[in-house]
Amino acid sequence: MPPKVKVTKEEIIAAALEILRQKGMEAVNARAVAAALGCSTQPIFSNYSSMGALQHDVLAAGYEIGRASCRER
């Protein structure tokens, strides 16, 4: 039986969103996200088949945050 995943997709997206906020989408890569989480890149690629898939989820989460912010105004 494989070990339980210790880093969730939600944690990965949150770390990637912070990198996006600080440095832009070009800085969102597996090594930067792993460094922000304090882990290797393995958990990222266990949750995502490619960086494109992660970037898609990060953009979707960012758009949702933006929409929620607009609704609050």
mmCIF file of the N, C-alpha and C atoms, coordinates in Angstrom:
data_MODEL
# 
_entry.id   MODEL 
# 
loop_
_atom_site.group_PDB 
_atom_site.id 
_atom_site.type_symbol 
_atom_site.label_atom_id 
_atom_site.label_alt_id 
_atom_site.label_comp_id 
_atom_site.label_asym_id 
_atom_site.label_entity_id 
_atom_site.label_seq_id 
_atom_site.pdbx_PDB_ins_code 
_atom_site.Cartn_x 
_atom_site.Cartn_y 
_atom_site.Cartn_z 
_atom_site.occupancy 
_atom_site.B_iso_or_equiv 
_atom_site.pdbx_formal_charge 
_atom_site.auth_seq_id 
_atom_site.auth_comp_id 
_atom_site.auth_asym_id 
_atom_site.auth_atom_id 
_atom_site.pdbx_PDB_model_num 
ATOM 1   N N  . MET A 1 1  ? 0.848   -1.172 0.000   1.00 0.00 ? 1  MET A N  1 
ATOM 2   C CA . MET A 1 1  ? 0.000   0.000  0.000   1.00 0.00 ? 1  MET A CA 1 
ATOM 3   C C  . MET A 1 1  ? 0.900   1.244  0.000   1.00 0.00 ? 1  MET A C  1 
ATOM 4   N N  . PRO A 1 2  ? 0.622   2.205  -0.905  1.00 0.00 ? 2  PRO A N  1 
ATOM 5   C CA . PRO A 1 2  ? 1.451   3.409  -0.950  1.00 0.00 ? 2  PRO A CA 1 
ATOM 6   C C  . PRO A 1 2  ? 1.232   4.268  0.293   1.00 0.00 ? 2  PRO A C  1 
ATOM 7   N N  . PRO A 1 3  ? 2.247   5.070  0.649   1.00 0.00 ? 3  PRO A N  1 
ATOM 8   C CA . PRO A 1 3  ? 2.082   5.945  1.811   1.00 0.00 ? 3  PRO A CA 1 
ATOM 9   C C  . PRO A 1 3  ? 1.022   7.003  1.554   1.00 0.00 ? 3  PRO A C  1 
ATOM 10  N N  . LYS A 1 4  ? 0.401   7.458  2.628   1.00 0.00 ? 4  LYS A N  1 
ATOM 11  C CA . LYS A 1 4  ? -0.635  8.478  2.528   1.00 0.00 ? 4  LYS A CA 1 
ATOM 12  C C  . LYS A 1 4  ? -0.026  9.799  2.056   1.00 0.00 ? 4  LYS A C  1 
ATOM 13  N N  . VAL A 1 5  ? -0.714  10.469 1.153   1.00 0.00 ? 5  VAL A N  1 
ATOM 14  C CA . VAL A 1 5  ? -0.240  11.756 0.652   1.00 0.00 ? 5  VAL A CA 1 
ATOM 15  C C  . VAL A 1 5  ? -0.305  12.771 1.781   1.00 0.00 ? 5  VAL A C  1 
ATOM 16  N N  . LYS A 1 6  ? 0.818   13.433 2.029   1.00 0.00 ? 6  LYS A N  1 
ATOM 17  C CA . LYS A 1 6  ? 0.894   14.379 3.131   1.00 0.00 ? 6  LYS A CA 1 
ATOM 18  C C  . LYS A 1 6  ? 0.666   15.815 2.685   1.00 0.00 ? 6  LYS A C  1 
ATOM 19  N N  . VAL A 1 7  ? 0.796   16.064 1.386   1.00 0.00 ? 7  VAL A N  1 
ATOM 20  C CA . VAL A 1 7  ? 0.574   17.395 0.837   1.00 0.00 ? 7  VAL A CA 1 
ATOM 21  C C  . VAL A 1 7  ? -0.659  17.310 -0.065  1.00 0.00 ? 7  VAL A C  1 
ATOM 22  N N  . THR A 1 8  ? -1.662  18.104 0.248   1.00 0.00 ? 8  THR A N  1 
ATOM 23  C CA . THR A 1 8  ? -2.905  18.058 -0.512  1.00 0.00 ? 8  THR A CA 1 
ATOM 24  C C  . THR A 1 8  ? -2.874  19.019 -1.686  1.00 0.00 ? 8  THR A C  1 
ATOM 25  N N  . LYS A 1 9  ? -3.795  18.803 -2.617  1.00 0.00 ? 9  LYS A N  1 
ATOM 26  C CA . LYS A 1 9  ? -3.941  19.717 -3.753  1.00 0.00 ? 9  LYS A CA 1 
ATOM 27  C C  . LYS A 1 9  ? -4.225  21.129 -3.264  1.00 0.00 ? 9  LYS A C  1 
ATOM 28  N N  . GLU A 1 10 ? -5.023  21.246 -2.234  1.00 0.00 ? 10 GLU A N  1 
ATOM 29  C CA . GLU A 1 10 ? -5.370  22.570 -1.702  1.00 0.00 ? 10 GLU A CA 1 
ATOM 30  C C  . GLU A 1 10 ? -4.128  23.293 -1.189  1.00 0.00 ? 10 GLU A C  1 
ATOM 31  N N  . GLU A 1 11 ? -3.237  22.562 -0.524  1.00 0.00 ? 11 GLU A N  1 
ATOM 32  C CA . GLU A 1 11 ? -2.000  23.170 -0.028  1.00 0.00 ? 11 GLU A CA 1 
ATOM 33  C C  . GLU A 1 11 ? -1.096  23.580 -1.188  1.00 0.00 ? 11 GLU A C  1 
ATOM 34  N N  . ILE A 1 12 ? -1.035  22.746 -2.204  1.00 0.00 ? 12 ILE A N  1 
ATOM 35  C CA . ILE A 1 12 ? -0.228  23.051 -3.385  1.00 0.00 ? 12 ILE A CA 1 
ATOM 36  C C  . ILE A 1 12 ? -0.762  24.302 -4.074  1.00 0.00 ? 12 ILE A C  1 
ATOM 37  N N  . ILE A 1 13 ? -2.072  24.368 -4.252  1.00 0.00 ? 13 ILE A N  1 
ATOM 38  C CA . ILE A 1 13 ? -2.681  25.533 -4.906  1.00 0.00 ? 13 ILE A CA 1 
ATOM 39  C C  . ILE A 1 13 ? -2.455  26.788 -4.081  1.00 0.00 ? 13 ILE A C  1 
ATOM 40  N N  . ALA A 1 14 ? -2.597  26.689 -2.771  1.00 0.00 ? 14 ALA A N  1 
ATOM 41  C CA . ALA A 1 14 ? -2.385  27.855 -1.906  1.00 0.00 ? 14 ALA A CA 1 
ATOM 42  C C  . ALA A 1 14 ? -0.949  28.363 -2.024  1.00 0.00 ? 14 ALA A C  1 
ATOM 43  N N  . ALA A 1 15 ? 0.019   27.463 -2.030  1.00 0.00 ? 15 ALA A N  1 
ATOM 44  C CA . ALA A 1 15 ? 1.424   27.864 -2.166  1.00 0.00 ? 15 ALA A CA 1 
ATOM 45  C C  . ALA A 1 15 ? 1.665   28.487 -3.537  1.00 0.00 ? 15 ALA A C  1 
ATOM 46  N N  . ALA A 1 16 ? 1.101   27.879 -4.564  1.00 0.00 ? 16 ALA A N  1 
ATOM 47  C CA . ALA A 1 16 ? 1.270   28.396 -5.919  1.00 0.00 ? 16 ALA A CA 1 
ATOM 48  C C  . ALA A 1 16 ? 0.601   29.765 -6.077  1.00 0.00 ? 16 ALA A C  1 
ATOM 49  N N  . LEU A 1 17 ? -0.554  29.948 -5.451  1.00 0.00 ? 17 LEU A N  1 
ATOM 50  C CA . LEU A 1 17 ? -1.226  31.252 -5.498  1.00 0.00 ? 17 LEU A CA 1 
ATOM 51  C C  . LEU A 1 17 ? -0.375  32.340 -4.845  1.00 0.00 ? 17 LEU A C  1 
ATOM 52  N N  . GLU A 1 18 ? 0.277   32.008 -3.754  1.00 0.00 ? 18 GLU A N  1 
ATOM 53  C CA . GLU A 1 18 ? 1.143   32.989 -3.088  1.00 0.00 ? 18 GLU A CA 1 
ATOM 54  C C  . GLU A 1 18 ? 2.321   33.361 -3.988  1.00 0.00 ? 18 GLU A C  1 
ATOM 55  N N  . ILE A 1 19 ? 2.898   32.374 -4.653  1.00 0.00 ? 19 ILE A N  1 
ATOM 56  C CA . ILE A 1 19 ? 3.984   32.650 -5.592  1.00 0.00 ? 19 ILE A CA 1 
ATOM 57  C C  . ILE A 1 19 ? 3.463   33.525 -6.733  1.00 0.00 ? 19 ILE A C  1 
ATOM 58  N N  . LEU A 1 20 ? 2.272   33.196 -7.245  1.00 0.00 ? 20 LEU A N  1 
ATOM 59  C CA . LEU A 1 20 ? 1.654   33.987 -8.306  1.00 0.00 ? 20 LEU A CA 1 
ATOM 60  C C  . LEU A 1 20 ? 1.472   35.438 -7.863  1.00 0.00 ? 20 LEU A C  1 
ATOM 61  N N  . ARG A 1 21 ? 0.975   35.649 -6.677  1.00 0.00 ? 21 ARG A N  1 
ATOM 62  C CA . ARG A 1 21 ? 0.763   37.011 -6.155  1.00 0.00 ? 21 ARG A CA 1 
ATOM 63  C C  . ARG A 1 21 ? 2.069   37.783 -6.050  1.00 0.00 ? 21 ARG A C  1 
ATOM 64  N N  . GLN A 1 22 ? 3.116   37.111 -5.593  1.00 0.00 ? 22 GLN A N  1 
ATOM 65  C CA . GLN A 1 22 ? 4.382   37.793 -5.338  1.00 0.00 ? 22 GLN A CA 1 
ATOM 66  C C  . GLN A 1 22 ? 5.240   37.982 -6.587  1.00 0.00 ? 22 GLN A C  1 
ATOM 67  N N  . LYS A 1 23 ? 5.241   36.971 -7.477  1.00 0.00 ? 23 LYS A N  1 
ATOM 68  C CA . LYS A 1 23 ? 6.227   36.980 -8.558  1.00 0.00 ? 23 LYS A CA 1 
ATOM 69  C C  . LYS A 1 23 ? 5.645   36.788 -9.956  1.00 0.00 ? 23 LYS A C  1 
ATOM 70  N N  . GLY A 1 24 ? 4.363   36.473 -10.058 1.00 0.00 ? 24 GLY A N  1 
ATOM 71  C CA . GLY A 1 24 ? 3.760   36.246 -11.370 1.00 0.00 ? 24 GLY A CA 1 
ATOM 72  C C  . GLY A 1 24 ? 3.741   34.783 -11.770 1.00 0.00 ? 24 GLY A C  1 
ATOM 73  N N  . MET A 1 25 ? 2.948   34.479 -12.787 1.00 0.00 ? 25 MET A N  1 
ATOM 74  C CA . MET A 1 25 ? 2.745   33.088 -13.207 1.00 0.00 ? 25 MET A CA 1 
ATOM 75  C C  . MET A 1 25 ? 4.030   32.429 -13.711 1.00 0.00 ? 25 MET A C  1 
ATOM 76  N N  . GLU A 1 26 ? 4.928   33.208 -14.310 1.00 0.00 ? 26 GLU A N  1 
ATOM 77  C CA . GLU A 1 26 ? 6.167   32.609 -14.824 1.00 0.00 ? 26 GLU A CA 1 
ATOM 78  C C  . GLU A 1 26 ? 7.023   32.024 -13.698 1.00 0.00 ? 26 GLU A C  1 
ATOM 79  N N  . ALA A 1 27 ? 6.804   32.453 -12.459 1.00 0.00 ? 27 ALA A N  1 
ATOM 80  C CA . ALA A 1 27 ? 7.562   31.941 -11.322 1.00 0.00 ? 27 ALA A CA 1 
ATOM 81  C C  . ALA A 1 27 ? 6.930   30.696 -10.707 1.00 0.00 ? 27 ALA A C  1 
ATOM 82  N N  . VAL A 1 28 ? 5.719   30.356 -11.133 1.00 0.00 ? 28 VAL A N  1 
ATOM 83  C CA . VAL A 1 28 ? 5.038   29.165 -10.592 1.00 0.00 ? 28 VAL A CA 1 
ATOM 84  C C  . VAL A 1 28 ? 5.600   27.941 -11.301 1.00 0.00 ? 28 VAL A C  1 
ATOM 85  N N  . ASN A 1 29 ? 6.485   27.238 -10.606 1.00 0.00 ? 29 ASN A N  1 
ATOM 86  C CA . ASN A 1 29 ? 7.048   25.998 -11.135 1.00 0.00 ? 29 ASN A CA 1 
ATOM 87  C C  . ASN A 1 29 ? 7.159   24.997 -9.992  1.00 0.00 ? 29 ASN A C  1 
ATOM 88  N N  . ALA A 1 30 ? 7.440   23.759 -10.328 1.00 0.00 ? 30 ALA A N  1 
ATOM 89  C CA . ALA A 1 30 ? 7.442   22.688 -9.328  1.00 0.00 ? 30 ALA A CA 1 
ATOM 90  C C  . ALA A 1 30 ? 8.445   22.955 -8.210  1.00 0.00 ? 30 ALA A C  1 
ATOM 91  N N  . ARG A 1 31 ? 9.619   23.429 -8.550  1.00 0.00 ? 31 ARG A N  1 
ATOM 92  C CA . ARG A 1 31 ? 10.633  23.671 -7.518  1.00 0.00 ? 31 ARG A CA 1 
ATOM 93  C C  . ARG A 1 31 ? 10.231  24.802 -6.587  1.00 0.00 ? 31 ARG A C  1 
ATOM 94  N N  . ALA A 1 32 ? 9.666   25.869 -7.137  1.00 0.00 ? 32 ALA A N  1 
ATOM 95  C CA . ALA A 1 32 ? 9.251   27.002 -6.299  1.00 0.00 ? 32 ALA A CA 1 
ATOM 96  C C  . ALA A 1 32 ? 8.113   26.606 -5.370  1.00 0.00 ? 32 ALA A C  1 
ATOM 97  N N  . VAL A 1 33 ? 7.153   25.858 -5.888  1.00 0.00 ? 33 VAL A N  1 
ATOM 98  C CA . VAL A 1 33 ? 6.025   25.415 -5.063  1.00 0.00 ? 33 VAL A CA 1 
ATOM 99  C C  . VAL A 1 33 ? 6.518   24.460 -3.982  1.00 0.00 ? 33 VAL A C  1 
ATOM 100 N N  . ALA A 1 34 ? 7.385   23.536 -4.358  1.00 0.00 ? 34 ALA A N  1 
ATOM 101 C CA . ALA A 1 34 ? 7.936   22.589 -3.384  1.00 0.00 ? 34 ALA A CA 1 
ATOM 102 C C  . ALA A 1 34 ? 8.707   23.331 -2.289  1.00 0.00 ? 34 ALA A C  1 
ATOM 103 N N  . ALA A 1 35 ? 9.493   24.327 -2.670  1.00 0.00 ? 35 ALA A N  1 
ATOM 104 C CA . ALA A 1 35 ? 10.242  25.106 -1.677  1.00 0.00 ? 35 ALA A CA 1 
ATOM 105 C C  . ALA A 1 35 ? 9.290   25.825 -0.729  1.00 0.00 ? 35 ALA A C  1 
ATOM 106 N N  . ALA A 1 36 ? 8.215   26.383 -1.263  1.00 0.00 ? 36 ALA A N  1 
ATOM 107 C CA . ALA A 1 36 ? 7.234   27.079 -0.425  1.00 0.00 ? 36 ALA A CA 1 
ATOM 108 C C  . ALA A 1 36 ? 6.560   26.120 0.556   1.00 0.00 ? 36 ALA A C  1 
ATOM 109 N N  . LEU A 1 37 ? 6.403   24.874 0.146   1.00 0.00 ? 37 LEU A N  1 
ATOM 110 C CA . LEU A 1 37 ? 5.763   23.868 0.996   1.00 0.00 ? 37 LEU A CA 1 
ATOM 111 C C  . LEU A 1 37 ? 6.762   23.154 1.911   1.00 0.00 ? 37 LEU A C  1 
ATOM 112 N N  . GLY A 1 38 ? 8.045   23.325 1.641   1.00 0.00 ? 38 GLY A N  1 
ATOM 113 C CA . GLY A 1 38 ? 9.065   22.637 2.425   1.00 0.00 ? 38 GLY A CA 1 
ATOM 114 C C  . GLY A 1 38 ? 9.123   21.151 2.130   1.00 0.00 ? 38 GLY A C  1 
ATOM 115 N N  . CYS A 1 39 ? 8.964   20.795 0.852   1.00 0.00 ? 39 CYS A N  1 
ATOM 116 C CA . CYS A 1 39 ? 8.992   19.387 0.464   1.00 0.00 ? 39 CYS A CA 1 
ATOM 117 C C  . CYS A 1 39 ? 9.724   19.250 -0.868  1.00 0.00 ? 39 CYS A C  1 
ATOM 118 N N  . SER A 1 40 ? 9.816   18.024 -1.345  1.00 0.00 ? 40 SER A N  1 
ATOM 119 C CA . SER A 1 40 ? 10.389  17.790 -2.664  1.00 0.00 ? 40 SER A CA 1 
ATOM 120 C C  . SER A 1 40 ? 9.315   18.036 -3.717  1.00 0.00 ? 40 SER A C  1 
ATOM 121 N N  . THR A 1 41 ? 9.674   17.899 -4.978  1.00 0.00 ? 41 THR A N  1 
ATOM 122 C CA . THR A 1 41 ? 8.694   18.072 -6.056  1.00 0.00 ? 41 THR A CA 1 
ATOM 123 C C  . THR A 1 41 ? 7.783   16.859 -6.196  1.00 0.00 ? 41 THR A C  1 
ATOM 124 N N  . GLN A 1 42 ? 8.128   15.759 -5.566  1.00 0.00 ? 42 GLN A N  1 
ATOM 125 C CA . GLN A 1 42 ? 7.354   14.516 -5.704  1.00 0.00 ? 42 GLN A CA 1 
ATOM 126 C C  . GLN A 1 42 ? 5.880   14.698 -5.364  1.00 0.00 ? 42 GLN A C  1 
ATOM 127 N N  . PRO A 1 43 ? 5.512   15.359 -4.255  1.00 0.00 ? 43 PRO A N  1 
ATOM 128 C CA . PRO A 1 43 ? 4.086   15.512 -3.966  1.00 0.00 ? 43 PRO A CA 1 
ATOM 129 C C  . PRO A 1 43 ? 3.331   16.320 -5.029  1.00 0.00 ? 43 PRO A C  1 
ATOM 130 N N  . ILE A 1 44 ? 4.018   17.253 -5.673  1.00 0.00 ? 44 ILE A N  1 
ATOM 131 C CA . ILE A 1 44 ? 3.355   18.041 -6.711  1.00 0.00 ? 44 ILE A CA 1 
ATOM 132 C C  . ILE A 1 44 ? 3.001   17.144 -7.884  1.00 0.00 ? 44 ILE A C  1 
ATOM 133 N N  . PHE A 1 45 ? 3.975   16.332 -8.310  1.00 0.00 ? 45 PHE A N  1 
ATOM 134 C CA . PHE A 1 45 ? 3.717   15.461 -9.453  1.00 0.00 ? 45 PHE A CA 1 
ATOM 135 C C  . PHE A 1 45 ? 2.906   14.221 -9.087  1.00 0.00 ? 45 PHE A C  1 
ATOM 136 N N  . SER A 1 46 ? 2.734   13.960 -7.797  1.00 0.00 ? 46 SER A N  1 
ATOM 137 C CA . SER A 1 46 ? 1.797   12.906 -7.383  1.00 0.00 ? 46 SER A CA 1 
ATOM 138 C C  . SER A 1 46 ? 0.357   13.401 -7.516  1.00 0.00 ? 46 SER A C  1 
ATOM 139 N N  . ASN A 1 47 ? 0.175   14.703 -7.343  1.00 0.00 ? 47 ASN A N  1 
ATOM 140 C CA . ASN A 1 47 ? -1.156  15.294 -7.442  1.00 0.00 ? 47 ASN A CA 1 
ATOM 141 C C  . ASN A 1 47 ? -1.480  15.809 -8.838  1.00 0.00 ? 47 ASN A C  1 
ATOM 142 N N  . TYR A 1 48 ? -0.468  16.165 -9.602  1.00 0.00 ? 48 TYR A N  1 
ATOM 143 C CA . TYR A 1 48 ? -0.662  16.746 -10.934 1.00 0.00 ? 48 TYR A CA 1 
ATOM 144 C C  . TYR A 1 48 ? 0.191   16.017 -11.951 1.00 0.00 ? 48 TYR A C  1 
ATOM 145 N N  . SER A 1 49 ? -0.397  15.734 -13.102 1.00 0.00 ? 49 SER A N  1 
ATOM 146 C CA . SER A 1 49 ? 0.335   15.034 -14.154 1.00 0.00 ? 49 SER A CA 1 
ATOM 147 C C  . SER A 1 49 ? 1.292   15.952 -14.896 1.00 0.00 ? 49 SER A C  1 
ATOM 148 N N  . SER A 1 50 ? 1.068   17.264 -14.801 1.00 0.00 ? 50 SER A N  1 
ATOM 149 C CA . SER A 1 50 ? 1.941   18.219 -15.478 1.00 0.00 ? 50 SER A CA 1 
ATOM 150 C C  . SER A 1 50 ? 1.841   19.582 -14.798 1.00 0.00 ? 50 SER A C  1 
ATOM 151 N N  . MET A 1 51 ? 2.793   20.442 -15.089 1.00 0.00 ? 51 MET A N  1 
ATOM 152 C CA . MET A 1 51 ? 2.730   21.805 -14.560 1.00 0.00 ? 51 MET A CA 1 
ATOM 153 C C  . MET A 1 51 ? 1.571   22.557 -15.191 1.00 0.00 ? 51 MET A C  1 
ATOM 154 N N  . GLY A 1 52 ? 1.228   22.228 -16.410 1.00 0.00 ? 52 GLY A N  1 
ATOM 155 C CA . GLY A 1 52 ? 0.068   22.859 -17.050 1.00 0.00 ? 52 GLY A CA 1 
ATOM 156 C C  . GLY A 1 52 ? -1.206  22.601 -16.272 1.00 0.00 ? 52 GLY A C  1 
ATOM 157 N N  . ALA A 1 53 ? -1.361  21.398 -15.760 1.00 0.00 ? 53 ALA A N  1 
ATOM 158 C CA . ALA A 1 53 ? -2.552  21.065 -14.969 1.00 0.00 ? 53 ALA A CA 1 
ATOM 159 C C  . ALA A 1 53 ? -2.572  21.860 -13.664 1.00 0.00 ? 53 ALA A C  1 
ATOM 160 N N  . LEU A 1 54 ? -1.413  21.991 -13.029 1.00 0.00 ? 54 LEU A N  1 
ATOM 161 C CA . LEU A 1 54 ? -1.334  22.785 -11.808 1.00 0.00 ? 54 LEU A CA 1 
ATOM 162 C C  . LEU A 1 54 ? -1.625  24.251 -12.117 1.00 0.00 ? 54 LEU A C  1 
ATOM 163 N N  . GLN A 1 55 ? -1.019  24.784 -13.160 1.00 0.00 ? 55 GLN A N  1 
ATOM 164 C CA . GLN A 1 55 ? -1.244  26.179 -13.520 1.00 0.00 ? 55 GLN A CA 1 
ATOM 165 C C  . GLN A 1 55 ? -2.708  26.436 -13.850 1.00 0.00 ? 55 GLN A C  1 
ATOM 166 N N  . HIS A 1 56 ? -3.361  25.479 -14.467 1.00 0.00 ? 56 HIS A N  1 
ATOM 167 C CA . HIS A 1 56 ? -4.793  25.612 -14.755 1.00 0.00 ? 56 HIS A CA 1 
ATOM 168 C C  . HIS A 1 56 ? -5.577  25.760 -13.457 1.00 0.00 ? 56 HIS A C  1 
ATOM 169 N N  . ASP A 1 57 ? -5.300  24.894 -12.478 1.00 0.00 ? 57 ASP A N  1 
ATOM 170 C CA . ASP A 1 57 ? -6.001  24.965 -11.189 1.00 0.00 ? 57 ASP A CA 1 
ATOM 171 C C  . ASP A 1 57 ? -5.682  26.259 -10.446 1.00 0.00 ? 57 ASP A C  1 
ATOM 172 N N  . VAL A 1 58 ? -4.443  26.720 -10.548 1.00 0.00 ? 58 VAL A N  1 
ATOM 173 C CA . VAL A 1 58 ? -4.047  27.965 -9.884  1.00 0.00 ? 58 VAL A CA 1 
ATOM 174 C C  . VAL A 1 58 ? -4.799  29.146 -10.495 1.00 0.00 ? 58 VAL A C  1 
ATOM 175 N N  . LEU A 1 59 ? -4.868  29.190 -11.820 1.00 0.00 ? 59 LEU A N  1 
ATOM 176 C CA . LEU A 1 59 ? -5.610  30.273 -12.476 1.00 0.00 ? 59 LEU A CA 1 
ATOM 177 C C  . LEU A 1 59 ? -7.093  30.216 -12.128 1.00 0.00 ? 59 LEU A C  1 
ATOM 178 N N  . ALA A 1 60 ? -7.660  29.021 -12.101 1.00 0.00 ? 60 ALA A N  1 
ATOM 179 C CA . ALA A 1 60 ? -9.075  28.883 -11.744 1.00 0.00 ? 60 ALA A CA 1 
ATOM 180 C C  . ALA A 1 60 ? -9.314  29.373 -10.315 1.00 0.00 ? 60 ALA A C  1 
ATOM 181 N N  . ALA A 1 61 ? -8.419  29.023 -9.402  1.00 0.00 ? 61 ALA A N  1 
ATOM 182 C CA . ALA A 1 61 ? -8.550  29.475 -8.012  1.00 0.00 ? 61 ALA A CA 1 
ATOM 183 C C  . ALA A 1 61 ? -8.394  30.990 -7.933  1.00 0.00 ? 61 ALA A C  1 
ATOM 184 N N  . GLY A 1 62 ? -7.461  31.541 -8.693  1.00 0.00 ? 62 GLY A N  1 
ATOM 185 C CA . GLY A 1 62 ? -7.268  32.984 -8.706  1.00 0.00 ? 62 GLY A CA 1 
ATOM 186 C C  . GLY A 1 62 ? -8.483  33.721 -9.234  1.00 0.00 ? 62 GLY A C  1 
ATOM 187 N N  . TYR A 1 63 ? -9.065  33.204 -10.302 1.00 0.00 ? 63 TYR A N  1 
ATOM 188 C CA . TYR A 1 63 ? -10.282 33.821 -10.852 1.00 0.00 ? 63 TYR A CA 1 
ATOM 189 C C  . TYR A 1 63 ? -11.422 33.761 -9.842  1.00 0.00 ? 63 TYR A C  1 
ATOM 190 N N  . GLU A 1 64 ? -11.531 32.644 -9.133  1.00 0.00 ? 64 GLU A N  1 
ATOM 191 C CA . GLU A 1 64 ? -12.593 32.507 -8.135  1.00 0.00 ? 64 GLU A CA 1 
ATOM 192 C C  . GLU A 1 64 ? -12.399 33.509 -6.996  1.00 0.00 ? 64 GLU A C  1 
ATOM 193 N N  . ILE A 1 65 ? -11.173 33.700 -6.577  1.00 0.00 ? 65 ILE A N  1 
ATOM 194 C CA . ILE A 1 65 ? -10.882 34.698 -5.537  1.00 0.00 ? 65 ILE A CA 1 
ATOM 195 C C  . ILE A 1 65 ? -11.277 36.086 -6.041  1.00 0.00 ? 65 ILE A C  1 
ATOM 196 N N  . GLY A 1 66 ? -10.959 36.381 -7.281  1.00 0.00 ? 66 GLY A N  1 
ATOM 197 C CA . GLY A 1 66 ? -11.317 37.670 -7.866  1.00 0.00 ? 66 GLY A CA 1 
ATOM 198 C C  . GLY A 1 66 ? -12.823 37.861 -7.951  1.00 0.00 ? 66 GLY A C  1 
ATOM 199 N N  . ARG A 1 67 ? -13.529 36.830 -8.368  1.00 0.00 ? 67 ARG A N  1 
ATOM 200 C CA . ARG A 1 67 ? -14.993 36.904 -8.443  1.00 0.00 ? 67 ARG A CA 1 
ATOM 201 C C  . ARG A 1 67 ? -15.614 37.128 -7.071  1.00 0.00 ? 67 ARG A C  1 
ATOM 202 N N  . ALA A 1 68 ? -15.099 36.405 -6.077  1.00 0.00 ? 68 ALA A N  1 
ATOM 203 C CA . ALA A 1 68 ? -15.622 36.548 -4.716  1.00 0.00 ? 68 ALA A CA 1 
ATOM 204 C C  . ALA A 1 68 ? -15.366 37.970 -4.199  1.00 0.00 ? 68 ALA A C  1 
ATOM 205 N N  . SER A 1 69 ? -14.221 38.499 -4.539  1.00 0.00 ? 69 SER A N  1 
ATOM 206 C CA . SER A 1 69 ? -13.892 39.859 -4.111  1.00 0.00 ? 69 SER A CA 1 
ATOM 207 C C  . SER A 1 69 ? -14.834 40.877 -4.752  1.00 0.00 ? 69 SER A C  1 
ATOM 208 N N  . CYS A 1 70 ? -15.160 40.686 -6.014  1.00 0.00 ? 70 CYS A N  1 
ATOM 209 C CA . CYS A 1 70 ? -16.085 41.596 -6.716  1.00 0.00 ? 70 CYS A CA 1 
ATOM 210 C C  . CYS A 1 70 ? -17.494 41.502 -6.131  1.00 0.00 ? 70 CYS A C  1 
ATOM 211 N N  . ARG A 1 71 ? -17.906 40.302 -5.749  1.00 0.00 ? 71 ARG A N  1 
ATOM 212 C CA . ARG A 1 71 ? -19.249 40.123 -5.174  1.00 0.00 ? 71 ARG A CA 1 
ATOM 213 C C  . ARG A 1 71 ? -19.377 40.828 -3.838  1.00 0.00 ? 71 ARG A C  1 
ATOM 214 N N  . GLU A 1 72 ? -18.278 40.926 -3.087  1.00 0.00 ? 72 GLU A N  1 
ATOM 215 C CA . GLU A 1 72 ? -18.297 41.543 -1.756  1.00 0.00 ? 72 GLU A CA 1 
ATOM 216 C C  . GLU A 1 72 ? -18.442 43.070 -1.837  1.00 0.00 ? 72 GLU A C  1 
ATOM 217 N N  . ARG A 1 73 ? -18.121 43.648 -2.964  1.00 0.00 ? 73 ARG A N  1 
ATOM 218 C CA . ARG A 1 73 ? -18.152 45.112 -3.074  1.00 0.00 ? 73 ARG A CA 1 
ATOM 219 C C  . ARG A 1 73 ? -19.520 45.634 -3.309  1.00 0.00 ? 73 ARG A C  1 
# 
